[in-house]
Amino acid sequence: MKKPAENIPQAHPAIFIGNFMAVKIAGAGKRRSCSLAICWRQIAAQDICPTPGKWHINAVSKPAKRQIEHGMANESAVASAFTERPAWRAVGEGWRHLHGSVRGAGVSFEWHDFKAHAEFDWGKTFHPGSIEVCLNLEGEGRVGGGKSEAVFTPLTAGFYRRGEQELPATRAASQRHQFLTVEMSFEFLRRHLGEFVKSLHPLVREVVAGQTGKSAVAPPSRLTSRQQQLLASLREAPVLALAQSVWYQAKALEVAAEFFFVAPDELFCQRQQRISAERVEKVVAILREKLSEPATLEELGRAVGCSPFHLSRTFSAATGMTIPQYTRQLRMERAAELLKSGKFNVTEAALEVGYSSLSHFSQAFHDTFGCCPGLYPLKTPTQKSSRE
C-alpha cells in the first residue's frame, strides 16, 4: 500500500519575496510525493530564492498619477533637508511654533511677535514645496520682487508659493511685527483639495493639478473681521492636548477654504457688491477698535481703498445709517455695557467711549436708550413697561 501523499495544496501558488517572484508548488500532471521541505531545498539549490540570512525586503509604494508624480521626488528631497529654526534665532521668543510640521503632518502653524531692529530676511523661513498663508496684524512685509511683489501692510492677508528656488521676502526694520502663518505642503494640498481643482485660485490649482511648483505670489487683501476672529482662535487651541492634532487639521482646511477658492465666472456687478460688503465690514471693525478716537472719513477711505464720497454712499446703503450715526450707536452700546457692569460711573463711561462733554454724552445716551445714563438700566422704557 502506497504511503499517502503529504497535504500539499493543488493549483495554489506560494509567493515568495513580496510581489517579485512566485513559485508554484504542485501541478496538474506532476507527482506530489515529495515533502514541502524537499521542495524548499530544491528551490534553494537552484538559486531561485536566496537563503533567509541574505534576504532584503524593500517597501515599494504604489504608483501615483503621472502628472503629479513628476518632480515630487525633488520636492521631498529639498523639503526633508530644510529647517527654518536658524532663521528665527535672531528674534528669540518672538517666534512661537503652535502646532504641526510641514515634513510630518503636512501643515504648520506659527505665531510671530517681535521688534525688527534691522531688516529681517523673512524668505529664509519659507519651506520648499509649500504654500504659506500670512495673516498680518502689524508691521510691513514684502514677498517676491519686481511686478510680482506682494506688500503685507497691517491688517492684510495673502499667500505665496515656495518652490525649489528661493522666494525673496523681508520684514521692515524698526517696526513691531505681529502675524500668524499657516504653511501647507504640496502633498497636503493635493490630498485634500484634489477634487476641487477647477474652483481653486490659479496659484494653488497649479500645485494640486501637478502642473508647476515654481515660486509665486498672490496679491494680499484686507483682513475681514471673520478672518481676524479666525486668527485669534488659532493662537490658542480651545481643546485638550490630545485633540489638538485633529483641531488644527480642521483649522488648516478652514484656512484653505477661506483663501484658496475663487468664485467661478463672477459677474462685474456681483464683484462690486462683494467688494462693497467687504469695505463696510472693514469700516465697522475699524470703528469698533477706535471708539474713543474715531477715524475720519478720509482715513477710513484710505484704509479700505476708495474715495470718502464713495465710501459714505456705500456705507449708508448697506447699514441704513451714516458713518457718524453708526459710530455714535457703537459708542452708546459700549457705554451701556460699561454702566451695566457696575465698574464704571457715568463720567468714566463717557471718557472711555470718547466723550469729553458729559452733557453731550447724556443727550446722546438718552436719544439711544430713552433714559439718562445715571439711571441706566433701571429706568429704561423696557424696565418701566415690565414693572407696570
C-alpha positions as CSV (number, residue, x, y, z in Angstrom):
1,M,0.0,0.0,0.0
2,K,1.4,3.3,-1.1
3,K,2.1,5.9,1.5
4,P,-0.4,8.8,1.1
5,A,1.0,12.0,-0.4
6,E,1.5,14.8,2.0
7,N,-1.1,17.5,2.1
8,I,0.3,19.9,-0.4
9,P,-2.2,22.4,-1.9
10,Q,-3.0,21.9,-5.6
11,A,-3.0,24.7,-8.1
12,H,-2.3,27.2,-5.4
13,P,0.9,29.4,-5.9
14,A,3.2,30.0,-2.9
15,I,4.5,33.5,-3.4
16,F,8.0,34.4,-2.1
17,I,9.6,37.9,-1.6
18,G,6.5,40.1,-1.9
19,N,5.5,40.8,-5.5
20,F,8.7,39.9,-7.2
21,M,8.5,36.2,-7.9
22,A,6.1,33.3,-7.4
23,V,6.9,29.6,-7.3
24,K,4.0,27.2,-8.0
25,I,4.1,24.1,-5.9
26,A,2.1,21.2,-7.3
27,G,1.0,20.9,-10.9
28,A,-1.8,19.1,-12.6
29,G,0.3,16.3,-14.1
30,K,3.2,16.1,-11.6
31,R,3.8,13.7,-8.8
32,R,3.4,15.1,-5.3
33,S,5.1,12.6,-3.2
34,C,7.9,14.9,-2.1
35,S,7.5,16.8,1.1
36,L,7.4,20.6,1.4
37,A,10.8,20.6,3.0
38,I,12.3,18.9,-0.1
39,C,10.7,21.4,-2.4
40,W,12.3,24.2,-0.4
41,R,15.7,22.5,-0.7
42,Q,15.3,22.1,-4.4
43,I,14.4,25.8,-4.8
44,A,17.4,26.9,-2.7
45,A,19.7,24.6,-4.7
46,Q,18.6,26.2,-8.0
47,D,19.3,29.7,-6.6
48,I,15.7,30.7,-7.2
49,C,15.4,32.1,-3.7
50,P,18.4,33.1,-1.6
51,T,18.9,31.8,1.9
52,P,17.0,33.6,4.6
53,G,20.1,35.3,6.0
54,K,20.6,37.1,2.7
55,W,17.1,38.4,2.2
56,H,16.4,42.2,1.9
57,I,12.8,43.3,2.0
58,N,12.1,46.7,0.5
59,A,8.8,48.6,0.6
60,V,7.5,49.5,-2.8
61,S,4.9,52.3,-2.9
62,K,2.0,52.3,-5.3
63,P,2.5,54.4,-8.4
64,A,0.9,57.8,-8.4
65,K,-0.7,59.7,-11.3
66,R,2.0,60.7,-13.8
67,Q,1.2,64.4,-13.8
68,I,1.6,64.7,-10.0
69,E,4.4,62.1,-9.8
70,H,6.7,64.1,-12.0
71,G,9.0,66.2,-9.8
72,M,7.7,65.0,-6.4
73,A,11.0,63.2,-5.7
74,N,12.8,66.6,-5.9
75,E,10.2,68.2,-3.7
76,S,10.6,65.6,-1.0
77,A,14.4,65.7,-1.1
78,V,14.6,69.5,-0.8
79,A,11.9,69.8,1.9
80,S,13.4,67.0,4.0
81,A,16.7,68.8,4.3
82,F,15.2,72.2,5.2
83,T,14.7,73.7,8.6
84,E,13.7,77.3,9.4
85,R,14.8,77.4,13.0
86,P,18.2,79.0,12.4
87,A,16.5,81.9,10.6
88,W,14.3,82.7,13.7
89,R,17.1,82.7,16.2
90,A,17.6,86.4,15.7
91,V,14.1,87.1,17.1
92,G,14.3,84.7,20.0
93,E,11.0,84.1,21.7
94,G,9.3,86.4,19.1
95,W,8.8,83.2,17.0
96,R,6.4,80.6,18.5
97,H,5.6,77.3,16.9
98,L,2.0,76.5,17.7
99,H,1.4,73.1,16.1
100,G,2.3,70.7,13.3
101,S,5.2,70.1,10.9
102,V,5.4,70.6,7.2
103,R,7.5,67.5,6.8
104,G,5.4,65.4,9.1
105,A,1.7,66.4,9.2
106,G,2.0,68.5,6.1
107,V,0.8,71.7,7.8
108,S,2.4,74.0,10.4
109,F,1.0,76.9,12.4
110,E,3.3,79.6,13.8
111,W,2.8,82.9,15.7
112,H,5.2,85.8,15.4
113,D,5.5,88.9,17.6
114,F,8.9,90.7,17.6
115,K,10.6,94.1,17.0
116,A,12.9,94.1,14.0
117,H,15.9,96.3,14.7
118,A,17.3,95.6,11.2
119,E,15.7,94.3,8.0
120,F,14.8,90.7,8.6
121,D,15.3,88.0,5.9
122,W,11.9,86.5,6.0
123,G,12.3,84.4,2.9
124,K,14.8,82.1,4.7
125,T,11.8,80.7,6.7
126,F,9.7,79.5,3.8
127,H,9.6,75.7,3.4
128,P,10.3,74.4,-0.2
129,G,7.4,72.6,-1.6
130,S,4.7,74.5,0.3
131,I,2.2,77.3,0.2
132,E,2.1,79.7,3.2
133,V,-0.8,81.9,4.3
134,C,0.1,85.0,6.2
135,L,-2.4,86.8,8.4
136,N,-0.6,90.1,9.1
137,L,-1.8,92.2,12.0
138,E,1.2,94.6,12.4
139,G,4.4,95.5,10.6
140,E,5.2,95.6,6.9
141,G,6.5,92.5,5.0
142,R,7.4,92.2,1.3
143,V,7.4,88.9,-0.6
144,G,8.7,88.4,-4.2
145,G,10.2,91.1,-6.4
146,G,9.5,93.4,-9.3
147,K,5.9,93.4,-10.7
148,S,5.1,90.3,-8.7
149,E,6.0,91.7,-5.3
150,A,3.3,91.5,-2.6
151,V,3.3,94.0,0.2
152,F,1.8,93.0,3.5
153,T,0.7,96.1,5.4
154,P,-1.1,96.0,8.8
155,L,-4.4,94.1,8.7
156,T,-3.8,92.3,5.4
157,A,-3.7,88.6,4.4
158,G,-2.3,86.7,1.5
159,F,-0.4,83.6,0.4
160,Y,2.6,82.7,-1.6
161,R,4.2,79.5,-3.1
162,R,7.7,78.4,-2.3
163,G,9.1,76.0,-5.0
164,E,12.6,74.7,-5.3
165,Q,14.1,78.2,-5.9
166,E,14.2,80.7,-3.0
167,L,11.5,83.3,-2.7
168,P,12.8,86.6,-1.6
169,A,11.0,88.2,1.3
170,T,11.8,90.7,4.1
171,R,10.2,92.3,7.2
172,A,10.8,96.0,7.6
173,A,13.3,97.4,10.1
174,S,12.4,99.5,13.2
175,Q,8.9,98.0,13.3
176,R,6.9,95.7,15.6
177,H,5.7,92.7,13.6
178,Q,2.7,90.6,14.6
179,F,1.5,87.9,12.2
180,L,0.4,84.3,12.0
181,T,1.3,81.9,9.3
182,V,-0.2,78.6,8.2
183,E,2.1,76.6,6.0
184,M,0.8,73.6,3.9
185,S,2.9,71.2,1.9
186,F,2.1,70.5,-1.7
187,E,1.3,66.9,-0.8
188,F,-1.2,68.0,1.9
189,L,-2.9,70.3,-0.6
190,R,-3.1,67.5,-3.3
191,R,-4.5,65.1,-0.8
192,H,-7.3,67.3,0.5
193,L,-8.1,69.6,-2.4
194,G,-7.8,67.3,-5.4
195,E,-11.5,67.1,-6.1
196,F,-11.8,71.0,-6.2
197,V,-9.2,71.8,-8.8
198,K,-11.4,73.9,-11.0
199,S,-12.6,76.1,-8.1
200,L,-9.1,76.9,-6.7
201,H,-7.0,80.0,-7.1
202,P,-4.5,79.6,-10.0
203,L,-1.5,79.6,-7.7
204,V,-3.0,76.7,-5.7
205,R,-4.6,75.0,-8.7
206,E,-1.3,74.6,-10.5
207,V,0.1,72.7,-7.5
208,V,-2.9,70.4,-6.9
209,A,-3.1,69.5,-10.6
210,G,0.7,68.8,-10.7
211,Q,1.3,71.4,-13.4
212,T,4.1,73.5,-11.7
213,G,5.6,74.1,-8.4
214,K,7.6,77.3,-9.1
215,S,7.7,80.0,-6.5
216,A,4.9,82.6,-7.0
217,V,3.0,85.2,-5.1
218,A,-0.7,86.1,-4.9
219,P,-1.8,89.7,-4.1
220,P,-2.8,90.3,-0.5
221,S,-6.2,91.6,0.6
222,R,-7.6,93.3,3.7
223,L,-8.3,91.1,6.7
224,T,-12.0,90.8,7.2
225,S,-13.5,90.7,10.7
226,R,-14.2,87.0,10.2
227,Q,-10.6,86.3,9.3
228,Q,-9.4,88.3,12.4
229,Q,-11.6,86.1,14.6
230,L,-10.1,83.0,12.9
231,L,-6.6,84.3,13.6
232,A,-7.4,84.9,17.3
233,S,-8.8,81.3,17.6
234,L,-5.6,79.8,16.0
235,R,-3.3,81.3,18.7
236,E,-4.8,79.3,21.5
237,A,-6.5,75.9,20.7
238,P,-9.6,75.6,22.9
239,V,-9.4,71.8,23.1
240,L,-7.5,69.1,25.0
241,A,-3.9,68.5,24.1
242,L,-4.8,65.0,22.8
243,A,-7.3,66.6,20.4
244,Q,-5.2,69.4,19.1
245,S,-3.9,67.5,16.0
246,V,-7.5,66.9,14.9
247,W,-8.5,70.5,15.7
248,Y,-5.6,72.1,13.9
249,Q,-6.0,69.9,10.8
250,A,-9.7,71.1,10.7
251,K,-8.5,74.7,11.0
252,A,-6.0,74.2,8.2
253,L,-8.8,73.1,5.9
254,E,-10.9,76.1,7.1
255,V,-8.0,78.4,6.2
256,A,-7.8,76.7,2.8
257,A,-11.5,77.2,2.2
258,E,-11.2,80.9,3.3
259,F,-8.3,81.8,1.0
260,F,-7.8,79.3,-1.8
261,F,-11.2,79.2,-3.5
262,V,-12.4,81.6,-6.1
263,A,-15.9,82.2,-7.4
264,P,-16.3,80.9,-11.0
265,D,-17.2,83.4,-13.6
266,E,-18.1,86.2,-11.2
267,L,-20.1,88.9,-12.9
268,F,-18.9,92.5,-12.6
269,C,-22.0,93.6,-10.6
270,Q,-21.5,90.6,-8.2
271,R,-17.9,91.5,-7.7
272,Q,-18.7,95.1,-6.9
273,Q,-21.3,94.0,-4.4
274,R,-18.8,91.7,-2.7
275,I,-16.1,94.4,-2.6
276,S,-18.6,96.9,-1.1
277,A,-19.7,94.4,1.6
278,E,-16.0,93.8,2.5
279,R,-15.4,97.5,2.7
280,V,-18.3,98.1,5.0
281,E,-17.3,95.1,7.2
282,K,-13.8,96.6,7.4
283,V,-15.0,100.1,8.4
284,V,-17.1,98.6,11.2
285,A,-14.1,96.7,12.5
286,I,-12.0,99.9,12.5
287,L,-14.7,101.9,14.2
288,R,-15.1,99.3,17.0
289,E,-11.4,99.3,17.6
290,K,-11.2,103.1,18.0
291,L,-14.3,104.3,19.7
292,S,-12.5,106.9,21.8
293,E,-10.8,108.4,18.8
294,P,-12.8,107.6,15.7
295,A,-11.0,107.7,12.3
296,T,-12.0,110.5,9.9
297,L,-13.9,109.7,6.7
298,E,-10.7,110.4,4.7
299,E,-8.7,107.9,6.9
300,L,-11.4,105.3,6.5
301,G,-11.3,105.7,2.8
302,R,-7.6,105.2,2.6
303,A,-7.9,102.1,4.8
304,V,-10.4,100.4,2.6
305,G,-9.1,101.7,-0.7
306,C,-11.8,104.0,-2.1
307,S,-12.8,107.7,-2.1
308,P,-14.5,109.2,1.0
309,F,-17.6,110.1,-1.1
310,H,-18.0,106.6,-2.5
311,L,-17.4,105.0,0.9
312,S,-20.0,107.3,2.5
313,R,-22.7,106.3,0.0
314,T,-21.8,102.6,0.1
315,F,-21.9,102.5,3.9
316,S,-25.2,104.3,4.1
317,A,-26.8,101.9,1.6
318,A,-25.6,98.9,3.5
319,T,-26.4,99.9,7.0
320,G,-29.1,102.5,6.7
321,M,-27.0,104.9,8.7
322,T,-24.3,107.4,8.0
323,I,-20.8,106.6,9.4
324,P,-21.1,109.3,12.2
325,Q,-24.6,107.8,13.2
326,Y,-23.2,104.3,13.2
327,T,-20.2,105.4,15.3
328,R,-22.5,107.0,17.8
329,Q,-24.5,103.9,18.0
330,L,-21.4,101.8,18.7
331,R,-20.3,104.3,21.4
332,M,-23.6,104.2,23.2
333,E,-23.8,100.4,23.1
334,R,-20.3,100.2,24.6
335,A,-21.1,102.8,27.2
336,A,-24.2,100.8,28.2
337,E,-22.1,97.7,28.6
338,L,-19.7,99.6,30.9
339,L,-22.5,101.1,33.0
340,K,-24.3,97.7,33.3
341,S,-21.1,96.1,34.6
342,G,-21.1,98.4,37.6
343,K,-17.4,99.0,37.3
344,F,-17.8,102.5,35.6
345,N,-19.7,105.6,36.7
346,V,-21.2,107.9,34.1
347,T,-18.1,110.1,33.7
348,E,-15.8,107.2,33.3
349,A,-18.0,105.5,30.8
350,A,-18.3,108.8,28.8
351,L,-14.5,109.2,28.7
352,E,-14.0,105.6,27.8
353,V,-16.0,106.0,24.6
354,G,-14.5,109.3,23.6
355,Y,-16.9,111.9,25.0
356,S,-15.2,114.9,26.8
357,S,-18.6,116.7,27.4
358,L,-20.8,115.0,29.9
359,S,-23.9,116.9,28.6
360,H,-23.3,115.7,25.0
361,F,-22.9,112.2,26.3
362,S,-26.1,112.3,28.3
363,Q,-28.1,113.6,25.4
364,A,-26.8,111.0,23.0
365,F,-27.4,108.3,25.6
366,H,-31.0,109.5,26.2
367,D,-31.7,109.6,22.4
368,T,-30.5,106.0,22.1
369,F,-31.9,104.3,25.2
370,G,-34.7,106.7,26.3
371,C,-33.2,107.5,29.7
372,C,-30.3,109.4,31.2
373,P,-27.1,107.3,31.8
374,G,-27.3,107.8,35.6
375,L,-30.5,105.7,35.8
376,Y,-29.4,103.0,33.3
377,P,-30.6,100.3,33.2
378,L,-33.3,100.7,35.8
379,K,-35.2,103.5,34.1
380,T,-35.2,102.4,30.5
381,P,-38.6,102.1,28.8
382,T,-38.3,98.4,28.8
383,Q,-37.8,98.3,32.5
384,K,-40.7,100.6,33.1
385,S,-43.1,98.6,31.0
386,S,-42.1,95.4,32.8
387,R,-42.8,96.9,36.2
388,E,-46.2,98.2,35.1
